[in-house]
């Protein structure tokens, strides 16, 4: 199983390199693309929701959002229902590159899945999705125990 996790991690890191090489935008690279996609898919989400969505700890999310905010990609506004939380919104600068990020992500998937049948991809995705759900459930249960 350890080799399986290493393989998934290598694919993810390779995707980050691929995106970074093809998308030339000031201050936007690597893991920032996942943040950009999540923020544009859920404008106004809280930092906590973003952490849950991306399976990251809150401090990692905070650091990434500071970086994105410093480079003009996101704005943060205090949540009305919880003054300790911030809602995160994409700026026009981020919205101007999000289609390119999506296109490059689609290109990446076409490249790495070339030669794999649609049926194989469906089975693979189904298994990965089930594993993802179990992983999130385990983490959620662990959080409830603390």
Secondary structure per residue as TSV (DSSP state, phi and psi in degrees):
chain	resnum	aa	ss	phi	psi
A	1	X	-	360.0	-32.2
A	2	X	H	-59.1	-40.5
A	3	X	H	-64.6	-35.6
A	4	X	H	-60.4	-47.5
A	5	X	H	-65.7	-38.8
A	6	X	H	-63.4	-40.0
A	7	X	H	-63.5	-46.6
A	8	X	H	-60.9	-42.5
A	9	X	H	-62.9	-42.0
A	10	X	H	-64.4	-38.9
A	11	X	H	-63.5	-43.8
A	12	X	H	-63.6	-45.3
A	13	X	H	-65.6	-37.8
A	14	X	H	-64.1	-38.7
A	15	X	H	-62.2	-41.8
A	16	X	H	-61.2	-41.8
A	17	X	H	-65.0	-45.0
A	18	X	H	-58.5	-48.1
A	19	X	H	-61.9	-44.7
A	20	X	H	-61.5	-36.5
A	21	X	H	-71.7	-28.3
A	22	X	H	-99.5	-20.5
A	23	X	-	-113.0	107.8
A	24	X	-	-102.1	96.2
A	25	X	B	-138.4	130.8
A	26	X	T	-48.5	116.2
A	27	X	T	76.7	10.4
A	28	X	B	-120.1	113.8
A	29	X	-	-161.8	173.5
A	30	X	T	47.7	-123.5
A	31	X	T	-66.3	-18.7
A	32	X	H	-59.0	-27.7
A	33	X	H	-65.4	-38.4
A	34	X	H	-64.2	-40.8
A	35	X	H	-62.9	-45.4
A	36	X	H	-59.0	-46.6
A	37	X	H	-63.5	-43.8
A	38	X	H	-66.8	-41.6
A	39	X	H	-67.3	-40.1
A	40	X	H	-71.1	-30.8
A	41	X	H	-74.3	-27.7
A	42	X	T	-135.3	64.5
A	43	X	T	-59.9	137.0
A	44	X	T	89.7	3.6
A	45	X	E	-68.1	155.9
A	46	X	E	-83.3	164.4
A	47	X	H	-61.8	-35.7
A	48	X	H	-65.9	-42.9
A	49	X	H	-63.4	-38.9
A	50	X	H	-64.2	-42.1
A	51	X	H	-60.7	-43.9
A	52	X	H	-65.2	-45.1
A	53	X	H	-59.5	-41.9
A	54	X	H	-95.6	0.6
A	55	X	T	55.6	50.5
A	56	X	-	-126.0	158.4
A	57	X	-	-79.0	160.7
A	58	X	H	-62.8	-34.8
A	59	X	H	-68.6	-35.3
A	60	X	H	-65.2	-42.7
A	61	X	H	-62.9	-44.1
A	62	X	H	-59.4	-47.2
A	63	X	H	-61.4	-43.8
A	64	X	H	-64.5	-40.8
A	65	X	H	-67.9	-35.8
A	66	X	H	-61.3	-44.8
A	67	X	H	-60.2	-48.9
A	68	X	H	-64.2	-37.8
A	69	X	H	-68.5	-42.2
A	70	X	H	-61.4	-29.0
A	71	X	T	-96.3	5.9
A	72	X	T	81.3	20.1
A	73	X	S	-93.1	-25.4
A	74	X	E	-138.0	159.4
A	75	X	E	-124.5	151.3
A	76	X	E	-120.6	137.6
A	77	X	E	-129.1	143.1
A	78	X	E	-63.5	133.6
A	79	X	-	-66.5	137.4
A	80	X	S	-69.3	-35.7
A	81	X	S	-87.8	-12.7
A	82	X	-	-149.6	102.1
A	83	X	T	-67.3	-8.2
A	84	X	T	-87.8	-11.4
A	85	X	-	-108.4	155.1
A	86	X	E	-119.7	141.9
A	87	X	E	-93.3	143.0
A	88	X	E	-113.9	133.1
A	89	X	E	-128.5	143.6
A	90	X	E	-74.6	146.8
A	91	X	-	-93.2	173.6
A	92	X	H	-59.0	-34.8
A	93	X	H	-60.9	-43.8
A	94	X	H	-69.9	-43.4
A	95	X	H	-61.1	-27.7
A	96	X	H	-73.4	-17.8
A	97	X	H	-114.2	-4.9
A	98	X	H	-65.2	-36.1
A	99	X	H	-64.9	-37.3
A	100	X	H	-65.0	-41.3
A	101	X	H	-61.2	-44.5
A	102	X	H	-63.2	-44.3
A	103	X	H	-61.4	-44.1
A	104	X	H	-65.3	-36.7
A	105	X	H	-64.8	-40.2
A	106	X	H	-66.2	-43.0
A	107	X	H	-57.3	-44.4
A	108	X	H	-58.7	-47.3
A	109	X	H	-62.0	-39.1
A	110	X	H	-64.0	-41.3
A	111	X	H	-65.5	-46.9
A	112	X	H	-79.1	-17.9
A	113	X	H	-101.3	4.2
A	114	X	T	-59.1	129.0
A	115	X	T	90.5	-2.6
A	116	X	-	-103.5	129.5
A	117	X	-	-69.0	160.0
A	118	X	H	-60.0	-40.5
A	119	X	H	-63.5	-43.4
A	120	X	H	-61.1	-41.4
A	121	X	H	-64.6	-39.6
A	122	X	H	-64.1	-43.7
A	123	X	H	-64.8	-45.9
A	124	X	H	-58.9	-47.7
A	125	X	H	-64.1	-39.9
A	126	X	H	-60.9	-46.1
A	127	X	H	-64.9	-46.8
A	128	X	H	-60.5	-41.1
A	129	X	H	-63.4	-41.9
A	130	X	H	-64.1	-40.3
A	131	X	H	-66.4	-39.2
A	132	X	H	-62.1	-45.5
A	133	X	H	-60.6	-42.2
A	134	X	H	-64.3	-42.6
A	135	X	H	-61.0	-45.3
A	136	X	H	-64.0	-38.8
A	137	X	H	-63.9	-42.6
A	138	X	H	-62.3	-44.9
A	139	X	H	-66.6	-42.4
A	140	X	H	-61.2	-42.3
A	141	X	H	-64.8	-39.8
A	142	X	H	-63.9	-41.0
A	143	X	H	-63.5	-35.8
A	144	X	H	-70.5	-28.9
A	145	X	H	-70.4	-28.9
A	146	X	-	-79.5	360.0
